[in-house]
Amino acid sequence: MMDKDLKKILAAITKAGYTVVINRKGHAEVYTRDGEKVTTFSGTPSDKRSVLNALAPLKRRGFRWPPRR
């Protein structure tokens, strides 16, 4: 069961053109359009750093979180 904040992040990642796949262990894997794996989010993140660490490779590719208003 993913928390609502992680669901918002994954929705924004999908909207940005990435593919999000939930694997059999409940982790969210993020892929480019070419099928290259970018990062993995834990299904039940144990702390805030785990989400930030998973976001880092996406930010290096230009993804913005939180989105600018």
Sequence and secondary structure as in RCSB ss.txt:
>XXXX:A:sequence
MMDKDLKKILAAITKAGYTVVINRKGHAEVYTRDGEKVTTFSGTPSDKRSVLNALAPLKRRGFRWPPRR
>XXXX:A:secstr
   HHHHHHHHHHHHTT EEEE TTS EEEE TTS EEEEE SS SSHHHHHHHHHHHHHTT  SS   
